[in-house]
Amino acid sequence: MKIKYNKSLLLLAAIVTLVACSEDYLDVDSREDISQEDSEQTLKGENFVTGVYGMLTDFSYAFSYLGVTEIISDNADKGSSPTDSGADKEALDNLQHTTSAGSVRAMWELWYKSLGRATSSIEFLETSSMENAALKNRLIGEAKFLRALNYFWLVRSFGDVTIQGVSEPSERAPKEEVYAYIEQDLKDAIDALPKKSEYASKDLGRATKGAAQALLSKVFLYEEKWDEAQTYAEMVINSGEYSLEPNYEDIWRVYTENGVESIFEVQARGESIAHGVQQYSQTQGARGTSGWGWGFNTPSQNLVDAFDAEGDEIRKNATIIFPGETLWDGREVSASVENAAYNEKAYSSANAGASDTDKNIRIIRYAEVLLIHAEAANEQGNASAALASLKKVRDRVNLPEYTNTDQTALRMKIWNERRLELAFEHDRWFDLLRTGQAKDAMAEDGKTFITGKHELFPIPNDQLIQTPEIPQNPGW
């Protein structure tokens, strides 16, 4: 498959341009007591890996990613103005996207470019002459974690995909092989990475042992390997490295970044060059009178109703900005803003509508690990363990303890808990797909889900023009 990047050019570009990227995204040591050659090898290795982290700040995560994770689901509507389609956002909102959907193409290209950087980093480091073996192994572990993360996003979106350097260029590897590849990368990362508490403060934000364990637990959840999912979730839970933030609303504030609940998040500082996810807060900010953004990815009435049905005022108010309210930092939102609601988890107090956002994006946090543990335990008939993890999540937001041990009822409760706890954290669409709820949920939200088609995104048309021998996904 001729993925849209050139590996040799990527290697050159990484050395030339990633030095600038590394300057602010994550600090690196200077090692004055080592040789010139080793110093150069070390700097190149660190810059390669930092460049992979840097891909997480691409503008696609501020716009295209919203379309293929939230707007397409029952959590969100397109938002913005009725006359602004947001390119393909309106089509995604209505499940009418095509093989030419720009958001789908953007994520396909970005994930493969990220994978190219990660693989190039690993290849460079494995053959480098770095004398600091511990640093070398850690950097390889970080790159393998990032490669696994991008393959996970890719395989859950497109199913069978090419594994760079493993699959034949004209073939798509079965998703089972892709998942096996992800599993091995994460197991290698677990062996190589330090715990979060073992990093220096300047290195917070780098991949950790706990992050690799948590992601592997989530990967096993998607594969329905319940025992493994529970086992790796328990590794995180029993590590003593993480806990829940006492107040749910604090999770997305600057003072809890890389805090006790954070397992892995995208780092930001709010100024060039470390601008975080470009325009993430701006694209989702309130639109119109007193507004500060474009108004896309707005909470749906369906989601509001789900919060209300559970009596979940704490998470509703921490997740959704309503017209006429005063935000936690004193900002007044006019009752005349253009849309009925906005995503508060994307709100930045300091940078609001600025292009260079200071918003750290939480990718994996401890509450999700508890819910993975609950789901995996329940699927194995261990209701008591499932209820214990579920209780911890519900206790924080003052919801009553759930005590029904019936497996089916508990399963539905855990799935609903994931929706409310993780709303606008970019998992809802894929949760609907993996749990088989998509068709009914979309019908309830007034959308038509076509079985045998909408389970996967289409391989972008531009890719098929380059490699016509690659089969398209079913229904497209």
C-alpha positions, 0 to 999 in steps of 0.5 A: 500500500502506497501510504501518502508519505515517503519514508526516506524523506521522513527520516531526513525531515525528522532530523531537520525539523523535529529539533525545533519541535522538541524544543518546547513539546518535551524537554530533553537532557543535555549530557555534557560528559559523553562523547560528541558522537554519542551526544549526536546519536542521543539528540537524534534519537530523542528528536525522532521520538519527540516528533512522534509525540508532536503528531498528536498536536496536528490540526486534524485532531481539532476538527477531523477527529471530532467528526469521526469520533463524536459528531458521528455519534449520538453524543453530538451534533455538527453544531456551528451555523446551519449554513456551515457544513464543516466540509464533511461534518454535516454528512458525518452527523447524518451518516451520509459520508462517502469515500471522499470524506475529508475527515476520514482521509485526514485521519487515515493519512495522519495515523499512517504518517505517525506510524512512519515516524514511530517505526523510523524512530525505532529503527534508528534507535535499535541500530544507534550507538547510544551508550546510555542503554537505559535511555535508548531502551526507554525511547524505544519503549515510548515509540512502541507505545505511540506506534501501538496507539496509532495502530489501535486508532487505525484498526478500530476505524478501518478494520484490516489495514497494512502493517508497515514493513510486515504486510505486503504493500498491496495487502491489508493484514487481517485485523487479528494480526494488527491487534497481535502486532499492537499487543506485542508493541505494548508488551515491549513498551511495558518492559522498557518504560518507567513508572510515572513516578520514576520520571523527572518532572520535566518529562511528565507527559511521556509514555509510562509503564502504566500508560502501556498497561492501560492501553493494552487493557483497552485493546483487549477490551476491544478484542473481547479478551476479558481475562487479559483486559481485567488482568492489565487493568488490575496492574494499573489499579494495583500499581498505586500510581493513579487515583481519581481526582476528587472533583470530576469537574477539575479533570480538565483544568490546567492545575490537574494536567498530568495529575493523579488521574492522568495516565496519558495525555497530549501536552500543550503550553499555549504558545508556538511552538508547543501549541497543543492540539492546534485550535482544539478549543477554538473549533469547539468554542461557543459561537456568536454573541460573547462566543470565542469559537466556531461552535462545532461538535455540540452536545446533543439533546440525546446526551442531555437526556441520558445525563438527566435519566441518570440524575447525573447533574455533576457530570452533565454540568462539567461536560456541557456549557449551556447558554446563559451560564457563568463558567467556573472562571467567571466567563459569562456565556450569553443566552444569545449564543448560536447553539443550544450547548457546547463542549466544556471539556474542550474549554480553555480558560486562558486561551479560549478561542486562541489558535495556540491552545494550552489544553492538554488532551486526556487520552487515557485516565484512571476512571476509564481503567476502572470501567474497563475492569468493571466490564471485563469482570462482569463478562467473566461472571465476577459481578462483585469485582465489577460492582466495586470498580463501578462504585468508585466511578459513581461515588465521585459524582454522588450517584447511588451504588448500583447493586444488581448482579444480573450480568445483562443488566450490569453490562448495560449499566457499565456501558451507560456509565462509560457514555456519561463518564467519557462523553466527548473523550472520543470513544463513544462511536467506537463503543457503540460499534464494539458493543453492537448498540450502534444501529438502535442508538442511531435510530433513536437519534434519528439516523439510519445505520446501515448494517454491513457498511457503517461498522467501518469507515471507507478506505479513502478514495485517494488511497484507492486511486494510488493502490487500486488493488487494495479492497474497499471495506464492505458496503462502500 
